[in-house]
Amino acid sequence: MKKWMAMLLCCALMMGLAACGAGSGGPKGSASPQERALHFEVVTQTYEDEYKAEDGTVLLAERYELPTLELRTEDGESYTPAENVTAGGSAAESAQIAAQSAFNTEMSNVLAGLRSEASQMAAEGKELYETTGSAGFTGGSCWVNELSVTSTYMTEEGLLSVVAENYTYYGGAHPNSVSRTWSFDLTTGEFLTLDALSSEEGDINGNSLQTSIYQNIVSQIDSQGLSEAYFDDYDSYLSDFPAFATFYFTATGMTVAFDTYIIAPYAAGPQVFDVPYSVFYSALNERAKTLLEVPQEQIVLSDFDTAATLWSWLFITTPPTENTPDEMEINGYTYYQADIPDVSTLADMRELMYRYFDKALADRWLEETERYAEADGRLYVLSADRGSNDSIMDETCSVALDGESGTVTQTVTYGEWDEATQSRAATGEETFAYPFTLVDGYAVFSAFPYPY
């Protein structure tokens, strides 16, 4: 009782990916470029089947929803390459057809894998049924293998991110669910890995995209006190999350999901972490920044975090020196060669400061500090850490944009240790304003009253 049900459920994810082609020859060759412009649309194709015992008892039921890419014309008609072979399509059109084929071929492979698993389990179910009878296969309690698309997200620049849930029940105490995700570049026809999105140099600290996301997940776990319920070795799975979790993109960032039993017991359920774009934007490569269509507010918050790091290298912490053991005595102090991505000289450091701070502000700070020095054409830094404001419990930031300028508002919560509750208690709040102007895509701050 096999059947394909072409349920064109319009997940209605329409996207005007540019493709023009004025054809020549054949009845469709006279279409104007606008009439021939194609866009992608995601629909679902559903497969259903049942495996039965000799007496007709249903042993296993399978039902799979697979995301499918369709090409549509501007008037909404389905575009089939075989039917338009004489249309003389453009190179962009050919790329769209190739991307459609690559995605749908992979979904066919996914279906084949699901069907293979179901077939193997059905064979085991049949053997169990013949041995023990119908105890586990009556009253609608047959075994189940299902896949359901739960969300899709598409950007105008060509990212497609799809999330599905694979639900199985093969007897036992409870069913199991695992997530399946696919992130796809509609312009190249490639499924995206984290490495494909990461810049080679990482963020300002040299942290890779993976490290930036990992650190934020750890911070979320610590702030919510979740680790008590996790397995002892949970951190080893967090640090290598691309191998043990699924990830997908939304309008606000990346979601990383660990299925049950990975870092926590079944009773804790899946562990899901939403990581905003501002956390890892600076560790993305340029193509990824365009493809993901990061909201401007998130970019500004990322720039604010980078500016805060630069500020701290002047007033709180020592700039990175880990991979450069060279040291030199300058003005009676021991300096260490800096290890800052794309920064080799004091002039480089000044240009980096100019990217995020008003020039007058950056010049004043650099002139007043002894933190940086140059020798033999190389940048050296003074190790001079100092304590931060440990009365600060938490801080939140928001962005107000007005054209090419705006303000980051930072609300800081202060607190002190409460012996009675053995925890920190809030004692007050303070708000700080950071005006900025957008210059060459970066938020350039004209004031930075950082309270740390």
C-alpha positions in Angstrom: 0.0 0.0 0.0 2.7 2.3 -1.0 1.9 5.8 -2.2 3.4 9.1 -2.8 1.1 11.9 -1.8 2.2 15.1 -3.5 0.7 17.3 -0.7 1.9 20.7 -1.9 1.5 22.2 1.6 2.8 25.7 0.8 5.2 26.2 3.7 4.9 29.3 1.5 8.5 30.1 1.7 8.8 32.1 -1.5 12.0 33.7 -2.5 12.8 35.9 -5.4 16.2 34.6 -6.2 17.3 36.5 -9.2 17.2 34.7 -12.5 16.4 36.2 -15.8 16.5 34.7 -19.2 15.1 35.8 -22.4 14.7 32.6 -24.4 14.8 32.0 -28.1 13.1 29.4 -30.1 10.0 27.3 -29.1 6.7 28.6 -27.7 8.3 29.6 -24.3 11.2 31.4 -25.9 9.3 34.5 -26.4 8.7 35.1 -22.7 10.1 38.3 -21.3 12.9 38.1 -18.7 10.4 39.1 -15.9 8.0 36.4 -16.9 10.8 33.8 -16.9 12.3 35.0 -13.5 12.2 32.0 -11.2 12.1 31.6 -7.4 12.3 28.7 -5.0 9.4 27.4 -3.0 9.6 24.7 -0.3 6.8 22.1 -0.3 6.5 18.8 1.5 6.2 15.4 -0.2 4.8 12.7 2.0 5.4 9.0 1.9 3.3 6.4 3.8 3.5 2.7 4.2 2.5 -0.1 6.5 4.1 -3.5 7.4 1.6 -6.2 8.3 1.7 -9.7 9.7 0.2 -12.6 7.7 -3.1 -12.1 9.6 -3.3 -8.5 8.6 -2.2 -7.0 12.0 -0.3 -3.8 11.4 3.2 -4.2 12.9 4.8 -0.9 11.8 3.6 2.2 10.2 5.8 4.7 8.5 5.1 8.3 7.5 7.7 10.7 6.3 7.4 14.4 5.3 10.4 15.4 3.2 11.1 19.0 2.3 11.2 19.5 -1.5 12.4 22.4 -3.6 10.2 23.6 -6.4 11.0 26.3 -8.9 8.2 28.6 -9.7 7.7 31.4 -12.2 6.7 34.8 -11.1 3.1 34.0 -11.9 3.3 31.0 -9.5 3.5 28.2 -12.1 5.7 25.2 -11.5 8.8 25.3 -13.7 10.1 21.9 -14.9 13.5 22.0 -16.7 12.5 19.1 -19.0 9.5 21.0 -20.2 11.6 24.2 -20.8 14.7 22.7 -22.4 14.3 25.0 -25.4 13.7 28.1 -23.4 17.4 29.2 -23.5 17.6 29.9 -19.8 20.3 32.0 -18.2 23.3 30.9 -16.2 21.5 32.0 -13.0 18.6 29.8 -14.1 20.9 26.8 -14.6 22.4 27.3 -11.2 18.9 27.3 -9.7 18.1 24.1 -11.5 21.3 22.5 -10.2 20.6 23.6 -6.7 17.1 22.2 -6.8 18.5 18.8 -8.0 21.1 18.7 -5.3 18.7 19.4 -2.5 16.0 17.0 -3.8 18.5 14.2 -4.4 19.7 14.5 -0.8 16.1 14.3 0.4 15.6 11.1 -1.7 18.7 9.7 0.1 17.2 10.6 3.5 14.0 8.8 2.5 15.9 5.7 1.5 17.7 5.7 4.8 14.4 6.0 6.8 12.8 3.3 4.7 15.7 1.0 5.2 15.5 1.4 9.0 11.8 0.8 9.0 12.2 -2.3 6.9 14.7 -3.8 9.3 12.6 -3.0 12.3 9.5 -4.4 10.6 11.4 -7.7 10.1 12.2 -7.7 13.9 8.6 -6.9 14.7 7.4 -9.8 12.5 9.7 -12.2 14.3 8.5 -10.9 17.7 4.9 -11.2 16.7 5.4 -14.8 15.5 7.0 -15.6 18.9 4.9 -13.7 21.4 1.6 -13.0 19.6 -0.2 -9.8 19.3 0.4 -8.3 22.8 2.4 -5.4 21.5 0.7 -4.8 18.2 -3.0 -4.3 18.9 -5.2 -1.4 19.8 -3.3 1.1 17.7 0.0 0.4 19.4 2.0 -0.7 16.4 5.5 0.4 16.0 6.1 3.8 14.3 8.7 5.6 12.3 7.8 9.2 11.3 9.5 12.3 10.1 7.7 15.7 10.3 9.0 19.0 9.1 8.7 21.5 12.0 10.1 24.7 10.6 11.7 26.3 7.6 13.6 29.5 7.2 14.7 31.2 4.0 16.6 34.4 3.3 16.4 36.5 0.1 20.2 36.0 -0.4 19.9 32.2 -0.6 20.0 30.4 2.8 17.5 27.6 3.4 17.4 26.1 6.9 15.0 23.2 7.5 14.2 21.4 10.8 12.4 18.1 11.1 11.6 15.7 13.9 12.2 11.9 13.5 9.8 10.1 15.9 10.2 6.4 16.5 8.5 3.8 18.7 9.7 0.2 18.7 8.1 -1.0 21.9 9.7 -0.4 25.3 9.0 2.2 28.0 8.8 5.3 25.8 9.2 6.6 22.2 12.3 8.5 21.0 12.6 11.6 19.0 15.7 13.0 17.3 16.0 16.2 15.3 17.2 16.4 11.7 18.3 19.7 10.2 19.6 20.9 6.8 21.2 24.2 6.0 21.5 24.8 2.3 23.0 27.4 0.1 20.5 27.9 -2.7 23.0 29.9 -4.8 25.7 27.2 -4.9 23.7 24.0 -4.3 25.8 23.1 -1.2 24.8 21.9 2.2 26.4 24.1 4.8 28.7 23.0 7.5 29.9 25.2 10.3 33.4 25.3 8.8 32.0 26.6 5.5 30.6 29.6 7.4 33.6 30.4 9.6 36.2 33.0 8.8 39.8 31.8 8.8 41.0 34.4 11.4 38.0 34.0 13.8 36.8 36.9 15.9 39.0 39.6 17.5 40.3 37.2 20.1 41.1 34.6 17.4 38.1 32.4 18.5 36.6 30.3 15.8 32.9 30.3 15.0 32.6 27.0 16.8 34.4 28.3 19.9 32.3 31.5 20.0 29.1 29.5 20.0 30.4 26.9 22.5 31.4 29.7 24.9 27.9 31.2 24.7 26.2 27.8 25.4 28.4 27.3 28.4 27.5 30.8 29.6 23.8 30.0 29.3 24.2 26.7 31.2 26.1 28.4 34.0 23.7 31.4 34.3 20.7 29.0 34.5 22.4 26.5 36.8 21.6 23.6 34.4 24.8 21.6 34.8 23.6 19.9 37.9 21.1 17.8 35.8 23.7 16.9 33.1 26.0 14.0 32.7 29.4 14.4 34.1 31.1 14.5 30.7 28.6 16.9 29.1 31.3 19.6 28.4 33.1 17.2 26.0 29.9 17.1 23.9 29.4 20.8 24.1 32.9 21.7 22.8 32.4 19.4 19.8 28.7 20.3 19.3 28.8 20.1 15.4 29.4 16.3 15.8 26.8 15.7 18.6 24.1 18.3 18.0 22.0 19.7 15.2 22.0 23.4 14.4 19.8 25.6 12.3 19.2 29.3 11.6 16.4 31.6 12.4 15.8 35.3 11.9 17.6 36.1 15.2 20.4 33.6 15.3 21.4 29.9 15.5 19.7 27.2 17.5 21.8 24.3 18.7 19.8 21.2 19.8 21.1 18.2 21.7 18.8 15.3 21.6 17.9 13.3 24.7 20.6 11.1 26.2 23.4 13.3 24.7 24.2 15.6 27.6 21.3 14.9 29.9 19.0 12.0 30.8 15.7 11.3 29.0 13.7 12.9 31.7 15.4 16.3 31.1 14.3 16.2 27.4 16.3 17.7 24.5 18.6 20.6 25.5 18.1 23.5 23.1 20.2 26.7 23.1 19.4 29.9 21.1 22.5 31.8 20.3 22.0 35.3 18.9 23.8 36.5 15.8 25.6 39.1 17.9 27.6 36.4 19.7 29.2 34.9 16.6 28.8 37.5 13.8 32.4 38.6 13.9 33.6 35.0 13.4 31.6 34.5 10.2 33.2 34.8 6.8 31.9 37.5 4.4 29.8 35.2 2.4 28.1 33.8 5.5 27.3 37.4 6.7 25.5 38.1 3.4 23.8 34.7 3.2 22.4 34.8 6.7 21.0 38.4 6.4 21.8 39.3 10.0 19.6 42.2 11.3 21.4 45.5 11.7 20.7 45.6 15.4 22.5 42.3 15.9 25.5 43.6 13.9 25.7 46.7 16.1 25.6 44.5 19.2 28.4 42.4 17.8 30.4 45.6 17.1 29.7 46.7 20.7 31.1 43.5 22.1 34.2 43.9 19.9 34.5 47.5 21.1 34.2 46.4 24.7 37.1 43.9 24.1 39.3 46.6 22.6 38.4 48.9 25.5 39.3 46.1 28.0 42.7 45.7 26.3 43.5 49.3 27.2 42.1 49.4 30.8 41.5 45.9 32.2 43.1 43.0 30.5 46.2 42.1 28.6 45.7 41.7 24.8 46.3 38.2 23.4 50.0 37.0 23.4 49.5 33.2 23.7 51.0 32.2 20.4 53.9 34.7 20.4 56.4 33.9 23.1 58.8 36.7 22.0 59.4 39.3 24.7 61.3 42.6 24.9 62.3 45.2 27.5 60.9 48.6 26.6 61.3 51.6 28.9 62.2 49.3 31.7 59.1 47.1 31.4 58.8 43.6 29.9 56.5 43.6 26.8 55.3 40.6 24.9 54.6 40.3 21.2 50.9 40.8 20.5 48.8 38.0 18.9 45.9 39.9 17.5 44.3 38.8 14.2 45.4 41.0 11.3 47.4 43.4 13.6 51.2 43.4 13.3 52.1 47.1 14.1 51.0 50.0 16.2 49.5 51.5 13.0 47.5 48.4 12.5 46.2 48.6 16.1 45.3 52.3 15.6 43.3 51.4 12.4 41.5 48.6 14.3 40.6 51.1 17.0 39.3 53.6 14.3 37.0 50.9 13.0 35.0 50.9 16.2 35.7 54.3 17.9 35.7 57.9 17.0 39.3 58.8 16.0 39.7 61.5 18.6 38.6 59.1 21.3 40.9 56.3 20.1 43.9 58.6 19.7 43.4 60.0 23.2 43.3 56.5 24.7 46.4 55.3 22.7 48.3 58.4 23.7 47.5 58.0 27.4 48.3 54.3 27.7 51.6 52.5 28.0 49.9 49.2 27.1 51.2 49.1 23.5 54.6 49.7 22.0 56.3 48.9 18.7 59.8 47.6 18.2 61.5 46.3 15.1 58.2 46.8 13.2 56.2 44.5 15.5 53.5 45.3 18.1 54.2 44.5 21.7 51.9 44.7 24.7 52.4 45.2 28.4 51.0 42.6 30.7 49.0 44.7 33.2 45.7 43.0 34.2 43.6 44.6 36.9 40.4 43.5 38.7 37.0 44.3 37.2 33.9 45.6 39.0 32.8 42.4 40.8 29.6 44.1 42.1 28.2 43.8 38.6 25.7 40.8 38.5 24.4 41.1 35.0 24.0 43.5 32.0 21.7 43.7 29.1 21.9 45.8 25.9 19.5 47.1 23.4 19.9 49.1 20.1 17.9 52.1 18.9 18.6 52.9 15.2 17.9 56.2 13.5 19.1 55.9 9.9 22.9 55.7 9.9 23.2 56.5 13.6 21.9 55.2 16.9 22.5 54.4 20.5 23.3 51.2 22.4 21.7 51.3 25.8 23.3 49.1 28.5 21.5 48.3 31.7 23.8 47.1 34.4 22.5 45.2 37.5 24.6 45.5 40.7 24.5 43.1 43.6 26.2 41.8 46.7 26.6 38.4 48.4 23.7 37.4 50.7 24.9 35.0 53.5 21.3 34.1 54.4 20.4 32.8 50.9 24.0 32.0 49.9 23.5 33.8 46.6 24.0 37.3 45.2 21.1 39.7 45.6 20.5 42.7 43.4 21.1 46.1 45.0 20.4 48.4 42.1 20.6 49.2 38.4 22.4 51.8 36.2 22.0 52.7 32.6 24.7 53.8 30.2 24.4 55.2 26.6 26.8 54.6 23.8 26.1 56.7 20.7 27.4 55.5 17.4 27.4 56.1 13.7 27.5 53.4 11.0 30.6 53.8 8.9 31.5 51.2 6.2 29.2 48.7 7.9 30.7 49.1 11.4 29.2 50.8 14.4 31.7 53.6 15.4 31.2 54.7 19.0 31.8 58.4 20.0 31.5 57.7 23.7 32.2 54.5 25.7 31.4 54.9 29.4 32.0 51.2 30.1 31.4 50.5 33.8 33.8 47.5 34.2 
